[in-house]
Amino acid sequence: MTLATADASGVPSARVVLLRGLDRSGLSWYTNRRSLKGRDLAANPRAALVFHWELQQRQVRVAGSVSLVPEAEAETYFAGRPRRSQLSAWASPQGQPLADRGELEAATEAIAATYPQAAPLPPFWGGYRLRPTMFEFWQGRRDRMHDRFRYLRADDAWEIDRLAP
Protein backbone atom coordinates (compact mmCIF):
# COMPACT_ATOMS: atom_id res chain seq x y z
CA MET A 1 0.00 0.00 0.00
CA THR A 2 1.11 3.57 -0.45
CA LEU A 3 1.43 5.41 2.85
CA ALA A 4 1.27 9.21 2.78
CA THR A 5 2.32 11.27 5.79
CA ALA A 6 3.08 14.93 6.39
CA ASP A 7 5.49 16.57 8.78
CA ALA A 8 4.57 19.26 11.33
CA SER A 9 4.81 21.92 8.58
CA GLY A 10 2.51 19.97 6.29
CA VAL A 11 5.22 18.81 3.87
CA PRO A 12 3.94 15.52 2.41
CA SER A 13 5.85 12.31 1.82
CA ALA A 14 4.66 9.03 0.33
CA ARG A 15 6.13 5.55 0.06
CA VAL A 16 5.05 1.93 -0.34
CA VAL A 17 4.88 -0.19 2.83
CA LEU A 18 3.49 -3.65 3.56
CA LEU A 19 0.07 -3.94 5.16
CA ARG A 20 0.61 -6.32 8.10
CA GLY A 21 -2.77 -6.26 9.80
CA LEU A 22 -6.39 -5.43 9.12
CA ASP A 23 -9.12 -5.79 11.72
CA ARG A 24 -11.84 -3.77 13.44
CA SER A 25 -9.21 -1.60 15.13
CA GLY A 26 -7.65 -0.50 11.82
CA LEU A 27 -4.85 -1.14 9.33
CA SER A 28 -1.34 -1.73 10.61
CA TRP A 29 2.26 -1.76 9.40
CA TYR A 30 5.69 -1.92 11.06
CA THR A 31 8.82 0.18 10.65
CA ASN A 32 11.73 2.00 12.21
CA ARG A 33 10.20 4.85 14.23
CA ARG A 34 13.29 6.99 13.52
CA SER A 35 12.56 6.85 9.78
CA LEU A 36 11.01 9.79 7.95
CA LYS A 37 7.57 8.21 8.24
CA GLY A 38 8.09 7.64 11.96
CA ARG A 39 9.18 11.23 12.49
CA ASP A 40 6.25 12.51 10.42
CA LEU A 41 3.76 10.42 12.41
CA ALA A 42 5.25 11.59 15.72
CA ALA A 43 4.71 15.21 14.65
CA ASN A 44 1.42 14.71 12.80
CA PRO A 45 -0.38 11.44 13.69
CA ARG A 46 -2.63 11.37 10.62
CA ALA A 47 -2.05 9.53 7.37
CA ALA A 48 -3.58 8.34 4.14
CA LEU A 49 -3.25 4.94 2.46
CA VAL A 50 -3.83 3.98 -1.17
CA PHE A 51 -4.32 0.50 -2.58
CA HIS A 52 -4.29 0.38 -6.38
CA TRP A 53 -5.01 -2.52 -8.72
CA GLU A 54 -4.35 -1.22 -12.23
CA LEU A 55 -5.49 -4.30 -14.16
CA GLN A 56 -8.82 -4.38 -12.32
CA GLN A 57 -9.15 -0.57 -12.54
CA ARG A 58 -9.77 -0.40 -8.80
CA GLN A 59 -8.48 1.78 -6.04
CA VAL A 60 -9.20 2.15 -2.35
CA ARG A 61 -8.16 5.25 -0.43
CA VAL A 62 -8.18 5.31 3.37
CA ALA A 63 -7.50 8.23 5.73
CA GLY A 64 -7.50 8.55 9.48
CA SER A 65 -5.63 9.00 12.71
CA VAL A 66 -2.57 6.91 13.52
CA SER A 67 -1.44 5.46 16.84
CA LEU A 68 1.32 3.11 17.92
CA VAL A 69 0.62 -0.61 18.01
CA PRO A 70 0.92 -1.84 21.63
CA GLU A 71 4.47 -3.01 22.39
CA ALA A 72 3.38 -6.58 23.23
CA GLU A 73 1.74 -6.85 19.80
CA ALA A 74 4.87 -5.43 18.12
CA GLU A 75 7.06 -7.91 20.03
CA THR A 76 4.93 -10.82 18.84
CA TYR A 77 5.11 -9.61 15.25
CA PHE A 78 8.88 -8.99 15.45
CA ALA A 79 9.53 -12.45 16.93
CA GLY A 80 7.85 -14.01 13.90
CA ARG A 81 10.07 -12.20 11.39
CA PRO A 82 12.95 -14.07 9.72
CA ARG A 83 16.27 -13.67 11.54
CA ARG A 84 17.85 -11.58 8.74
CA SER A 85 14.87 -9.23 8.87
CA GLN A 86 15.29 -8.88 12.64
CA LEU A 87 18.99 -8.09 12.19
CA SER A 88 18.25 -5.60 9.43
CA ALA A 89 15.77 -3.78 11.66
CA TRP A 90 18.50 -3.33 14.28
CA ALA A 91 21.34 -2.49 11.86
CA SER A 92 19.69 -0.13 9.41
CA PRO A 93 19.48 3.58 10.23
CA GLN A 94 16.54 3.68 7.83
CA GLY A 95 16.67 6.56 5.38
CA GLN A 96 19.99 7.92 6.64
CA PRO A 97 23.05 8.25 4.38
CA LEU A 98 25.60 5.41 4.38
CA ALA A 99 29.25 5.62 3.34
CA ASP A 100 28.82 2.37 1.40
CA ARG A 101 27.07 -1.01 1.56
CA GLY A 102 29.91 -2.38 3.70
CA GLU A 103 28.85 -0.09 6.54
CA LEU A 104 25.39 -1.71 6.61
CA GLU A 105 26.82 -5.22 6.30
CA ALA A 106 29.28 -4.59 9.17
CA ALA A 107 26.47 -3.26 11.37
CA THR A 108 24.38 -6.34 10.56
CA GLU A 109 27.24 -8.69 11.48
CA ALA A 110 27.81 -6.82 14.76
CA ILE A 111 24.14 -7.19 15.68
CA ALA A 112 24.27 -10.88 14.73
CA ALA A 113 27.18 -11.34 17.16
CA THR A 114 25.29 -9.46 19.88
CA TYR A 115 22.17 -11.58 19.36
CA PRO A 116 23.31 -15.07 18.25
CA GLN A 117 19.73 -16.33 18.55
CA ALA A 118 16.55 -14.36 17.86
CA ALA A 119 16.96 -10.62 18.32
CA PRO A 120 14.55 -8.75 20.60
CA LEU A 121 12.35 -5.89 19.43
CA PRO A 122 14.53 -2.79 18.99
CA PRO A 123 13.39 0.13 21.19
CA PHE A 124 13.14 2.35 18.07
CA TRP A 125 11.08 -0.08 15.99
CA GLY A 126 7.41 -0.96 16.10
CA GLY A 127 4.00 -0.80 14.55
CA TYR A 128 1.49 1.83 13.62
CA ARG A 129 -2.26 1.48 13.25
CA LEU A 130 -4.46 3.76 11.18
CA ARG A 131 -8.02 4.04 12.46
CA PRO A 132 -10.03 4.96 9.38
CA THR A 133 -12.27 8.01 9.29
CA MET A 134 -12.66 7.83 5.51
CA PHE A 135 -12.72 5.14 2.83
CA GLU A 136 -13.12 5.84 -0.86
CA PHE A 137 -13.76 3.04 -3.33
CA TRP A 138 -13.09 3.73 -7.01
CA GLN A 139 -13.99 1.48 -9.92
CA GLY A 140 -12.63 2.66 -13.26
CA ARG A 141 -14.53 2.50 -16.52
CA ARG A 142 -13.25 2.84 -20.08
CA ASP A 143 -15.58 5.75 -20.77
CA ARG A 144 -14.15 7.64 -17.73
CA MET A 145 -17.58 7.48 -16.03
CA HIS A 146 -15.96 5.88 -12.99
CA ASP A 147 -17.87 4.79 -9.92
CA ARG A 148 -16.71 6.39 -6.67
CA PHE A 149 -18.14 5.90 -3.20
CA ARG A 150 -16.89 7.65 -0.07
CA TYR A 151 -17.58 6.40 3.43
CA LEU A 152 -17.12 8.98 6.21
CA ARG A 153 -17.14 7.97 9.85
CA ALA A 154 -19.84 9.78 11.83
CA ASP A 155 -19.55 8.61 15.44
CA ASP A 156 -20.12 4.83 15.25
CA ALA A 157 -21.81 4.86 11.82
CA TRP A 158 -20.66 5.47 8.28
CA GLU A 159 -22.17 8.05 5.93
CA ILE A 160 -21.95 7.01 2.28
CA ASP A 161 -21.79 9.39 -0.67
CA ARG A 162 -21.53 8.70 -4.38
CA LEU A 163 -18.86 11.00 -5.84
CA ALA A 164 -18.60 12.34 -9.36
CA PRO A 165 -15.81 10.79 -11.40
ChimeraX commands (.cxc) that place a marker at each C-alpha (Angstrom):
marker #1 position 0.00,0.00,0.00 radius 0.5
marker #1 position 1.11,3.57,-0.45 radius 0.5
marker #1 position 1.43,5.41,2.85 radius 0.5
marker #1 position 1.27,9.21,2.78 radius 0.5
marker #1 position 2.32,11.27,5.79 radius 0.5
marker #1 position 3.08,14.93,6.39 radius 0.5
marker #1 position 5.49,16.57,8.78 radius 0.5
marker #1 position 4.57,19.26,11.33 radius 0.5
marker #1 position 4.81,21.92,8.58 radius 0.5
marker #1 position 2.51,19.97,6.29 radius 0.5
marker #1 position 5.22,18.81,3.87 radius 0.5
marker #1 position 3.94,15.52,2.41 radius 0.5
marker #1 position 5.85,12.31,1.82 radius 0.5
marker #1 position 4.66,9.03,0.33 radius 0.5
marker #1 position 6.13,5.55,0.06 radius 0.5
marker #1 position 5.05,1.93,-0.34 radius 0.5
marker #1 position 4.88,-0.19,2.83 radius 0.5
marker #1 position 3.49,-3.65,3.56 radius 0.5
marker #1 position 0.07,-3.94,5.16 radius 0.5
marker #1 position 0.61,-6.32,8.10 radius 0.5
marker #1 position -2.77,-6.26,9.80 radius 0.5
marker #1 position -6.39,-5.43,9.12 radius 0.5
marker #1 position -9.12,-5.79,11.72 radius 0.5
marker #1 position -11.84,-3.77,13.44 radius 0.5
marker #1 position -9.21,-1.60,15.13 radius 0.5
marker #1 position -7.65,-0.50,11.82 radius 0.5
marker #1 position -4.85,-1.14,9.33 radius 0.5
marker #1 position -1.34,-1.73,10.61 radius 0.5
marker #1 position 2.26,-1.76,9.40 radius 0.5
marker #1 position 5.69,-1.92,11.06 radius 0.5
marker #1 position 8.82,0.18,10.65 radius 0.5
marker #1 position 11.73,2.00,12.21 radius 0.5
marker #1 position 10.20,4.85,14.23 radius 0.5
marker #1 position 13.29,6.99,13.52 radius 0.5
marker #1 position 12.56,6.85,9.78 radius 0.5
marker #1 position 11.01,9.79,7.95 radius 0.5
marker #1 position 7.57,8.21,8.24 radius 0.5
marker #1 position 8.09,7.64,11.96 radius 0.5
marker #1 position 9.18,11.23,12.49 radius 0.5
marker #1 position 6.25,12.51,10.42 radius 0.5
marker #1 position 3.76,10.42,12.41 radius 0.5
marker #1 position 5.25,11.59,15.72 radius 0.5
marker #1 position 4.71,15.21,14.65 radius 0.5
marker #1 position 1.42,14.71,12.80 radius 0.5
marker #1 position -0.38,11.44,13.69 radius 0.5
marker #1 position -2.63,11.37,10.62 radius 0.5
marker #1 position -2.05,9.53,7.37 radius 0.5
marker #1 position -3.58,8.34,4.14 radius 0.5
marker #1 position -3.25,4.94,2.46 radius 0.5
marker #1 position -3.83,3.98,-1.17 radius 0.5
marker #1 position -4.32,0.50,-2.58 radius 0.5
marker #1 position -4.29,0.38,-6.38 radius 0.5
marker #1 position -5.01,-2.52,-8.72 radius 0.5
marker #1 position -4.35,-1.22,-12.23 radius 0.5
marker #1 position -5.49,-4.30,-14.16 radius 0.5
marker #1 position -8.82,-4.38,-12.32 radius 0.5
marker #1 position -9.15,-0.57,-12.54 radius 0.5
marker #1 position -9.77,-0.40,-8.80 radius 0.5
marker #1 position -8.48,1.78,-6.04 radius 0.5
marker #1 position -9.20,2.15,-2.35 radius 0.5
marker #1 position -8.16,5.25,-0.43 radius 0.5
marker #1 position -8.18,5.31,3.37 radius 0.5
marker #1 position -7.50,8.23,5.73 radius 0.5
marker #1 position -7.50,8.55,9.48 radius 0.5
marker #1 position -5.63,9.00,12.71 radius 0.5
marker #1 position -2.57,6.91,13.52 radius 0.5
marker #1 position -1.44,5.46,16.84 radius 0.5
marker #1 position 1.32,3.11,17.92 radius 0.5
marker #1 position 0.62,-0.61,18.01 radius 0.5
marker #1 position 0.92,-1.84,21.63 radius 0.5
marker #1 position 4.47,-3.01,22.39 radius 0.5
marker #1 position 3.38,-6.58,23.23 radius 0.5
marker #1 position 1.74,-6.85,19.80 radius 0.5
marker #1 position 4.87,-5.43,18.12 radius 0.5
marker #1 position 7.06,-7.91,20.03 radius 0.5
marker #1 position 4.93,-10.82,18.84 radius 0.5
marker #1 position 5.11,-9.61,15.25 radius 0.5
marker #1 position 8.88,-8.99,15.45 radius 0.5
marker #1 position 9.53,-12.45,16.93 radius 0.5
marker #1 position 7.85,-14.01,13.90 radius 0.5
marker #1 position 10.07,-12.20,11.39 radius 0.5
marker #1 position 12.95,-14.07,9.72 radius 0.5
marker #1 position 16.27,-13.67,11.54 radius 0.5
marker #1 position 17.85,-11.58,8.74 radius 0.5
marker #1 position 14.87,-9.23,8.87 radius 0.5
marker #1 position 15.29,-8.88,12.64 radius 0.5
marker #1 position 18.99,-8.09,12.19 radius 0.5
marker #1 position 18.25,-5.60,9.43 radius 0.5
marker #1 position 15.77,-3.78,11.66 radius 0.5
marker #1 position 18.50,-3.33,14.28 radius 0.5
marker #1 position 21.34,-2.49,11.86 radius 0.5
marker #1 position 19.69,-0.13,9.41 radius 0.5
marker #1 position 19.48,3.58,10.23 radius 0.5
marker #1 position 16.54,3.68,7.83 radius 0.5
marker #1 position 16.67,6.56,5.38 radius 0.5
marker #1 position 19.99,7.92,6.64 radius 0.5
marker #1 position 23.05,8.25,4.38 radius 0.5
marker #1 position 25.60,5.41,4.38 radius 0.5
marker #1 position 29.25,5.62,3.34 radius 0.5
marker #1 position 28.82,2.37,1.40 radius 0.5
marker #1 position 27.07,-1.01,1.56 radius 0.5
marker #1 position 29.91,-2.38,3.70 radius 0.5
marker #1 position 28.85,-0.09,6.54 radius 0.5
marker #1 position 25.39,-1.71,6.61 radius 0.5
marker #1 position 26.82,-5.22,6.30 radius 0.5
marker #1 position 29.28,-4.59,9.17 radius 0.5
marker #1 position 26.47,-3.26,11.37 radius 0.5
marker #1 position 24.38,-6.34,10.56 radius 0.5
marker #1 position 27.24,-8.69,11.48 radius 0.5
marker #1 position 27.81,-6.82,14.76 radius 0.5
marker #1 position 24.14,-7.19,15.68 radius 0.5
marker #1 position 24.27,-10.88,14.73 radius 0.5
marker #1 position 27.18,-11.34,17.16 radius 0.5
marker #1 position 25.29,-9.46,19.88 radius 0.5
marker #1 position 22.17,-11.58,19.36 radius 0.5
marker #1 position 23.31,-15.07,18.25 radius 0.5
marker #1 position 19.73,-16.33,18.55 radius 0.5
marker #1 position 16.55,-14.36,17.86 radius 0.5
marker #1 position 16.96,-10.62,18.32 radius 0.5
marker #1 position 14.55,-8.75,20.60 radius 0.5
marker #1 position 12.35,-5.89,19.43 radius 0.5
marker #1 position 14.53,-2.79,18.99 radius 0.5
marker #1 position 13.39,0.13,21.19 radius 0.5
marker #1 position 13.14,2.35,18.07 radius 0.5
marker #1 position 11.08,-0.08,15.99 radius 0.5
marker #1 position 7.41,-0.96,16.10 radius 0.5
marker #1 position 4.00,-0.80,14.55 radius 0.5
marker #1 position 1.49,1.83,13.62 radius 0.5
marker #1 position -2.26,1.48,13.25 radius 0.5
marker #1 position -4.46,3.76,11.18 radius 0.5
marker #1 position -8.02,4.04,12.46 radius 0.5
marker #1 position -10.03,4.96,9.38 radius 0.5
marker #1 position -12.27,8.01,9.29 radius 0.5
marker #1 position -12.66,7.83,5.51 radius 0.5
marker #1 position -12.72,5.14,2.83 radius 0.5
marker #1 position -13.12,5.84,-0.86 radius 0.5
marker #1 position -13.76,3.04,-3.33 radius 0.5
marker #1 position -13.09,3.73,-7.01 radius 0.5
marker #1 position -13.99,1.48,-9.92 radius 0.5
marker #1 position -12.63,2.66,-13.26 radius 0.5
marker #1 position -14.53,2.50,-16.52 radius 0.5
marker #1 position -13.25,2.84,-20.08 radius 0.5
marker #1 position -15.58,5.75,-20.77 radius 0.5
marker #1 position -14.15,7.64,-17.73 radius 0.5
marker #1 position -17.58,7.48,-16.03 radius 0.5
marker #1 position -15.96,5.88,-12.99 radius 0.5
marker #1 position -17.87,4.79,-9.92 radius 0.5
marker #1 position -16.71,6.39,-6.67 radius 0.5
marker #1 position -18.14,5.90,-3.20 radius 0.5
marker #1 position -16.89,7.65,-0.07 radius 0.5
marker #1 position -17.58,6.40,3.43 radius 0.5
marker #1 position -17.12,8.98,6.21 radius 0.5
marker #1 position -17.14,7.97,9.85 radius 0.5
marker #1 position -19.84,9.78,11.83 radius 0.5
marker #1 position -19.55,8.61,15.44 radius 0.5
marker #1 position -20.12,4.83,15.25 radius 0.5
marker #1 position -21.81,4.86,11.82 radius 0.5
marker #1 position -20.66,5.47,8.28 radius 0.5
marker #1 position -22.17,8.05,5.93 radius 0.5
marker #1 position -21.95,7.01,2.28 radius 0.5
marker #1 position -21.79,9.39,-0.67 radius 0.5
marker #1 position -21.53,8.70,-4.38 radius 0.5
marker #1 position -18.86,11.00,-5.84 radius 0.5
marker #1 position -18.60,12.34,-9.36 radius 0.5
marker #1 position -15.81,10.79,-11.40 radius 0.5
marker link #1:1,2 radius 0.2
marker link #1:2,3 radius 0.2
marker link #1:3,4 radius 0.2
marker link #1:4,5 radius 0.2
marker link #1:5,6 radius 0.2
marker link #1:6,7 radius 0.2
marker link #1:7,8 radius 0.2
marker link #1:8,9 radius 0.2
marker link #1:9,10 radius 0.2
marker link #1:10,11 radius 0.2
marker link #1:11,12 radius 0.2
marker link #1:12,13 radius 0.2
marker link #1:13,14 radius 0.2
marker link #1:14,15 radius 0.2
marker link #1:15,16 radius 0.2
marker link #1:16,17 radius 0.2
marker link #1:17,18 radius 0.2
marker link #1:18,19 radius 0.2
marker link #1:19,20 radius 0.2
marker link #1:20,21 radius 0.2
marker link #1:21,22 radius 0.2
marker link #1:22,23 radius 0.2
marker link #1:23,24 radius 0.2
marker link #1:24,25 radius 0.2
marker link #1:25,26 radius 0.2
marker link #1:26,27 radius 0.2
marker link #1:27,28 radius 0.2
marker link #1:28,29 radius 0.2
marker link #1:29,30 radius 0.2
marker link #1:30,31 radius 0.2
marker link #1:31,32 radius 0.2
marker link #1:32,33 radius 0.2
marker link #1:33,34 radius 0.2
marker link #1:34,35 radius 0.2
marker link #1:35,36 radius 0.2
marker link #1:36,37 radius 0.2
marker link #1:37,38 radius 0.2
marker link #1:38,39 radius 0.2
marker link #1:39,40 radius 0.2
marker link #1:40,41 radius 0.2
marker link #1:41,42 radius 0.2
marker link #1:42,43 radius 0.2
marker link #1:43,44 radius 0.2
marker link #1:44,45 radius 0.2
marker link #1:45,46 radius 0.2
marker link #1:46,47 radius 0.2
marker link #1:47,48 radius 0.2
marker link #1:48,49 radius 0.2
marker link #1:49,50 radius 0.2
marker link #1:50,51 radius 0.2
marker link #1:51,52 radius 0.2
marker link #1:52,53 radius 0.2
marker link #1:53,54 radius 0.2
marker link #1:54,55 radius 0.2
marker link #1:55,56 radius 0.2
marker link #1:56,57 radius 0.2
marker link #1:57,58 radius 0.2
marker link #1:58,59 radius 0.2
marker link #1:59,60 radius 0.2
marker link #1:60,61 radius 0.2
marker link #1:61,62 radius 0.2
marker link #1:62,63 radius 0.2
marker link #1:63,64 radius 0.2
marker link #1:64,65 radius 0.2
marker link #1:65,66 radius 0.2
marker link #1:66,67 radius 0.2
marker link #1:67,68 radius 0.2
marker link #1:68,69 radius 0.2
marker link #1:69,70 radius 0.2
marker link #1:70,71 radius 0.2
marker link #1:71,72 radius 0.2
marker link #1:72,73 radius 0.2
marker link #1:73,74 radius 0.2
marker link #1:74,75 radius 0.2
marker link #1:75,76 radius 0.2
marker link #1:76,77 radius 0.2
marker link #1:77,78 radius 0.2
marker link #1:78,79 radius 0.2
marker link #1:79,80 radius 0.2
marker link #1:80,81 radius 0.2
marker link #1:81,82 radius 0.2
marker link #1:82,83 radius 0.2
marker link #1:83,84 radius 0.2
marker link #1:84,85 radius 0.2
marker link #1:85,86 radius 0.2
marker link #1:86,87 radius 0.2
marker link #1:87,88 radius 0.2
marker link #1:88,89 radius 0.2
marker link #1:89,90 radius 0.2
marker link #1:90,91 radius 0.2
marker link #1:91,92 radius 0.2
marker link #1:92,93 radius 0.2
marker link #1:93,94 radius 0.2
marker link #1:94,95 radius 0.2
marker link #1:95,96 radius 0.2
marker link #1:96,97 radius 0.2
marker link #1:97,98 radius 0.2
marker link #1:98,99 radius 0.2
marker link #1:99,100 radius 0.2
marker link #1:100,101 radius 0.2
marker link #1:101,102 radius 0.2
marker link #1:102,103 radius 0.2
marker link #1:103,104 radius 0.2
marker link #1:104,105 radius 0.2
marker link #1:105,106 radius 0.2
marker link #1:106,107 radius 0.2
marker link #1:107,108 radius 0.2
marker link #1:108,109 radius 0.2
marker link #1:109,110 radius 0.2
marker link #1:110,111 radius 0.2
marker link #1:111,112 radius 0.2
marker link #1:112,113 radius 0.2
marker link #1:113,114 radius 0.2
marker link #1:114,115 radius 0.2
marker link #1:115,116 radius 0.2
marker link #1:116,117 radius 0.2
marker link #1:117,118 radius 0.2
marker link #1:118,119 radius 0.2
marker link #1:119,120 radius 0.2
marker link #1:120,121 radius 0.2
marker link #1:121,122 radius 0.2
marker link #1:122,123 radius 0.2
marker link #1:123,124 radius 0.2
marker link #1:124,125 radius 0.2
marker link #1:125,126 radius 0.2
marker link #1:126,127 radius 0.2
marker link #1:127,128 radius 0.2
marker link #1:128,129 radius 0.2
marker link #1:129,130 radius 0.2
marker link #1:130,131 radius 0.2
marker link #1:131,132 radius 0.2
marker link #1:132,133 radius 0.2
marker link #1:133,134 radius 0.2
marker link #1:134,135 radius 0.2
marker link #1:135,136 radius 0.2
marker link #1:136,137 radius 0.2
marker link #1:137,138 radius 0.2
marker link #1:138,139 radius 0.2
marker link #1:139,140 radius 0.2
marker link #1:140,141 radius 0.2
marker link #1:141,142 radius 0.2
marker link #1:142,143 radius 0.2
marker link #1:143,144 radius 0.2
marker link #1:144,145 radius 0.2
marker link #1:145,146 radius 0.2
marker link #1:146,147 radius 0.2
marker link #1:147,148 radius 0.2
marker link #1:148,149 radius 0.2
marker link #1:149,150 radius 0.2
marker link #1:150,151 radius 0.2
marker link #1:151,152 radius 0.2
marker link #1:152,153 radius 0.2
marker link #1:153,154 radius 0.2
marker link #1:154,155 radius 0.2
marker link #1:155,156 radius 0.2
marker link #1:156,157 radius 0.2
marker link #1:157,158 radius 0.2
marker link #1:158,159 radius 0.2
marker link #1:159,160 radius 0.2
marker link #1:160,161 radius 0.2
marker link #1:161,162 radius 0.2
marker link #1:162,163 radius 0.2
marker link #1:163,164 radius 0.2
marker link #1:164,165 radius 0.2
view
